[in-house]
Amino acid sequence: MRYKVSIIGYLAKQKPLYDGQTVKTKQLISVLYDHLSGDEIGGLDMQGMRRSPVSFFWNFFKLCRNSDNVIILPAHGSLLLFPLLCILFRGKDTKLVYDVIGGWLSGYIEKYSYLKAILKRFDQIWVETTVMKKALEEKGFNNLTVVPNFKNLYILKEEELNMEISLPIRLCVFSRITEMKGIDDAVKSVTETTNTDSSFFSLDIYGQIDSSYTEHFSELQKHFPENIRYCGCVDASKSTEVLREYDALMFPTKYPTEGLPGTLIDAYSAGLPVISAKWNSFSDFVEEGKTGVGYTQCDYEELLATLRKIQKNPSMLINMKKNCLKKAKEYSAETVGKQILSLLKL
């Protein structure tokens, strides 16, 4: 059987995962299923590689040989091998696409220079940000297209927005729970600003806890004040329903190479402005004062000052809500899905 498109990525068939990589892979497959029949789409779940490596690589070979288009969405480690295998196994008429997750590829190529020649032989590389496109162009790549991250979410209508803020101002974190996502800073800053006025902020934290952070986060939870809670994981399809109850999303990431974080799409779809660290591609996705408020990445004092500014003028959050809904449409499955189908000539 020959497939029109095959996806090699984290499909999380064996174990539920809520990370951005898995969500993005599933969203891409969903767009394809809306346009193609099931027998026209091939899929290979990277979770199966460790459990049954012989079967995995045999299926990898078959997909590369028997697909019109193969799209890979590898993690860091998998990138060291999978592009080379795609080149070696590809069929005569197979087009290869690398759909990049995040904004780390340029720096990664600096470390593993052999990848540069291999990835230049791909027909297309889809990057999430203009910053990464420019960085790769400076390395001689000419097979690049900016394809932003996207989600198939219900986007609130303007009349569904809550245009009033009452105390406490309800903040949330909606991401993977790990040190580099700035969870400690979120907790500390809300705790410190709330000490001034015990009714001013609340913070709810949602997301899958990283195994390396479990012990630390457990200890952190023991000292949560009443206005801070961990609320577990939320199915990706229900994010709008959950987030619409809040006033703003906190995104204090310490990763400079974030692409378009899915949590921003969740927030915008629910009409939430973001309080965010300025990672490398911040200005691609957050309009200062229109869809969010930024502060210098890893500058805790500036984060604190940003929260205090909101304390003094909470209406600034209300004024951004409608802009957030407009922004969400740029990252909808409908908008980006049309671009993807066009690039694949489907």
C-alpha positions in Angstrom: 0.0 0.0 0.0 1.2 3.5 -0.9 0.3 6.4 1.4 -0.2 10.0 0.4 1.3 11.2 3.7 3.0 9.4 6.5 3.8 10.9 9.9 6.7 9.7 12.1 6.4 11.3 15.5 5.1 10.9 19.1 1.5 9.8 18.7 1.3 8.6 22.4 -0.7 5.5 21.5 0.9 3.5 24.3 1.0 6.1 27.0 -0.9 9.4 27.3 1.4 12.4 27.0 0.5 16.0 27.3 3.8 17.6 26.1 3.9 20.1 23.2 5.6 17.7 20.9 2.9 15.1 21.2 0.1 17.6 20.9 1.6 19.1 17.8 2.0 15.7 16.2 -1.6 14.8 16.9 -2.9 18.1 15.6 -1.1 17.6 12.3 -2.6 14.1 11.9 -6.0 15.5 12.7 -5.7 18.1 9.9 -4.7 15.3 7.5 -7.6 13.1 8.5 -10.0 15.9 7.8 -8.8 15.9 4.2 -7.8 12.4 3.4 -9.2 8.9 4.1 -7.6 6.7 6.8 -6.0 4.3 4.3 -4.2 7.3 2.6 -2.3 8.2 5.8 0.5 6.2 7.4 1.8 6.7 11.0 4.6 5.5 13.1 4.7 6.2 16.9 8.2 6.9 18.2 7.1 5.5 21.6 7.4 2.0 20.0 11.1 2.4 19.2 12.4 1.1 22.6 9.7 -1.5 23.1 10.2 -3.2 19.7 13.2 -1.6 17.8 13.3 -4.2 15.0 9.6 -3.8 14.2 9.9 0.0 14.5 12.7 0.3 12.0 11.1 -2.1 9.6 8.0 0.0 9.6 10.1 3.1 9.3 11.7 1.7 6.1 8.3 0.7 4.6 6.9 4.2 5.2 9.8 5.9 3.6 9.6 3.6 0.6 5.9 3.7 0.2 4.7 7.2 0.9 4.3 10.2 -1.4 5.2 12.5 1.6 7.0 11.6 4.8 6.8 14.1 7.7 9.1 13.6 10.7 8.7 15.4 14.1 11.6 14.0 16.0 12.8 14.9 19.5 16.4 16.1 20.0 18.0 12.6 20.3 16.0 11.1 17.4 17.1 13.9 15.1 20.7 12.5 15.2 19.5 9.4 13.3 16.1 9.8 11.6 16.9 12.3 8.9 19.8 10.2 7.7 17.5 7.1 7.6 14.9 9.0 5.7 17.5 9.9 3.1 18.8 6.4 2.8 15.3 4.7 2.8 13.3 7.2 0.7 11.5 6.0 -2.3 12.2 7.4 -5.8 9.2 9.8 -5.6 9.0 10.3 -1.9 9.1 13.9 -0.6 10.7 14.4 2.8 9.5 17.1 5.3 10.9 18.0 8.6 8.3 19.7 10.8 10.5 21.4 13.5 9.2 21.6 17.1 10.4 24.6 19.0 13.2 27.0 18.1 16.4 25.0 18.9 17.4 23.6 15.5 20.0 26.3 14.5 22.0 25.8 17.7 21.7 22.0 17.5 23.2 22.0 14.0 26.2 24.0 15.4 26.8 21.1 17.7 26.1 18.3 15.3 27.4 19.8 12.0 26.9 16.7 9.9 23.1 17.3 10.1 23.4 20.4 8.0 24.2 18.5 4.8 21.5 15.9 5.5 18.8 18.3 6.3 19.6 20.4 3.2 18.5 17.3 1.2 15.0 17.4 2.6 12.4 18.8 0.3 10.9 21.1 3.0 11.7 22.2 6.5 8.9 23.8 8.4 10.0 26.1 11.1 7.7 27.9 13.7 9.4 31.3 13.8 10.9 33.9 11.6 13.9 34.1 14.0 14.8 30.4 13.3 14.2 30.8 9.5 16.6 33.7 9.4 19.2 31.8 11.5 19.0 28.8 9.2 19.1 30.9 6.0 22.4 32.3 7.3 23.7 28.7 7.4 22.8 28.3 3.7 19.4 26.6 3.9 16.9 27.4 1.2 14.2 24.8 1.8 12.5 26.7 4.7 8.9 27.7 5.2 7.4 29.3 8.4 4.5 27.1 9.5 3.4 28.2 12.9 2.3 25.8 15.6 -1.5 25.4 15.6 -4.4 23.8 17.5 -7.9 22.7 16.6 -9.6 24.6 19.5 -12.9 26.3 20.0 -12.1 30.0 19.9 -14.4 32.0 22.2 -16.7 34.6 20.6 -16.4 38.2 21.8 -19.7 38.1 23.5 -18.5 35.1 25.6 -15.6 37.0 27.1 -15.8 38.0 30.7 -14.9 41.7 30.5 -14.8 42.3 34.2 -12.1 41.5 36.7 -12.8 40.8 40.3 -10.3 40.0 43.1 -8.4 37.9 43.2 -7.0 38.3 39.7 -7.0 34.7 38.5 -3.7 33.7 36.9 -2.7 30.2 35.6 0.2 28.3 34.2 -0.7 25.8 31.5 2.5 23.9 30.4 4.9 21.1 31.2 5.8 21.4 34.8 9.6 21.7 35.0 12.2 24.0 36.3 13.0 25.5 32.9 9.3 26.5 32.4 9.8 29.0 35.3 7.4 27.3 37.7 9.4 28.4 40.7 9.4 32.0 39.6 5.6 31.9 39.0 4.9 30.6 42.5 7.4 32.9 44.2 6.2 36.0 42.4 2.5 35.4 43.0 3.3 34.6 46.7 5.4 37.8 47.1 2.9 40.1 45.4 0.0 38.6 47.3 1.8 39.3 50.6 1.1 42.9 49.9 -2.7 42.4 49.6 -3.9 38.9 50.4 -6.8 39.1 48.0 -5.0 40.2 44.8 -3.7 37.2 42.9 -4.5 33.5 42.7 -2.5 31.0 40.7 -3.6 27.6 39.3 -1.0 25.3 37.8 -1.9 22.8 35.1 0.4 20.3 33.3 2.3 17.1 33.3 5.1 17.1 35.9 8.5 16.3 34.5 10.0 13.3 36.2 13.2 15.2 37.0 11.2 17.9 38.7 8.7 15.7 40.7 10.5 15.7 44.0 11.2 19.4 43.9 7.7 20.3 42.9 6.3 18.0 45.6 8.3 20.0 48.2 7.2 23.3 46.6 3.6 22.3 46.9 4.0 21.8 50.7 4.5 25.5 51.0 1.8 26.7 48.6 -0.3 29.4 50.2 -4.1 29.1 49.9 -4.2 31.1 46.7 -1.9 28.7 44.7 -3.0 25.2 43.6 -1.8 22.4 41.3 -4.7 21.2 39.3 -3.3 18.3 37.3 -3.5 17.7 33.6 -6.2 18.8 31.1 -7.0 17.1 27.8 -5.7 19.3 25.0 -9.2 19.6 23.4 -10.6 21.1 26.6 -8.1 23.9 27.2 -10.4 26.7 26.1 -13.1 25.5 28.4 -10.8 25.5 31.4 -8.8 28.7 30.6 -11.8 30.9 30.0 -12.3 31.1 33.8 -9.0 33.0 34.2 -7.8 36.5 33.7 -4.3 35.9 32.3 -1.8 33.2 31.6 1.7 33.2 33.1 4.5 31.9 30.9 7.8 32.5 32.7 9.8 30.2 30.5 13.6 30.1 30.8 14.1 28.4 27.4 15.4 31.0 25.0 14.7 28.8 22.0 10.9 28.3 22.5 9.1 28.2 19.1 5.4 29.0 19.3 4.4 27.5 22.6 1.1 25.7 22.4 0.1 27.2 25.7 -0.1 30.7 24.0 -2.6 29.3 21.5 -4.6 27.9 24.3 -4.6 31.2 26.1 -5.5 33.3 23.0 -8.3 31.0 22.1 -9.8 31.6 25.6 -9.2 35.4 25.3 -6.4 35.4 27.8 -3.5 37.9 27.6 -0.1 36.5 28.6 2.4 37.6 31.2 5.5 36.2 29.5 9.3 36.1 29.6 10.7 37.4 26.3 12.2 34.4 24.7 14.0 34.7 21.3 10.8 34.7 19.3 8.6 36.5 21.7 7.8 39.4 19.3 6.7 36.9 16.6 3.7 35.9 18.8 3.1 38.4 21.5 2.1 42.0 20.7 3.3 44.1 23.7 0.4 45.8 25.4 -2.1 44.2 22.9 -2.0 40.5 23.5 0.4 40.3 26.5 3.0 41.9 28.7 6.6 40.8 28.5 9.6 41.0 30.8 13.3 40.2 30.3 13.8 36.5 30.4 15.1 35.1 33.7 14.8 38.6 35.3 12.8 37.8 38.4 12.7 41.4 39.6 11.2 42.5 36.3 8.6 39.7 36.5 7.7 41.0 40.0 7.5 44.6 38.7 5.2 43.4 35.9 2.8 41.8 38.4 2.8 44.9 40.5 2.0 47.0 37.4 -1.0 44.8 36.8 -2.0 45.1 40.5 -2.2 48.9 40.0 -4.1 48.7 36.7 -5.9 45.3 36.3 -8.1 46.8 33.5 -5.0 46.5 31.2 -5.8 42.8 31.0 -9.4 43.4 30.0 -8.3 45.8 27.2 -6.3 43.0 25.6 -8.9 40.2 25.5 -10.5 40.9 22.1 -7.0 41.2 20.5 -6.2 37.7 21.9 -9.2 36.2 20.1 -8.1 37.7 16.8 -4.6 36.4 17.3 -5.9 32.9 18.0 -7.4 32.7 14.5 -3.8 33.0 13.1 -2.9 29.7 14.8 -6.1 27.8 14.2 -6.2 24.4 12.5 -8.3 25.9 9.7 -5.8 28.7 8.9 -2.5 26.7 9.3 -4.1 23.5 8.0 -4.8 25.2 4.6 -1.1 26.2 4.4 0.0 22.6 5.2 -2.3 21.1 2.6 -1.0 23.6 0.0 2.6 22.8 0.8 1.9 19.1 0.4 -0.1 19.8 -2.8 -3.1 17.9 -1.5 
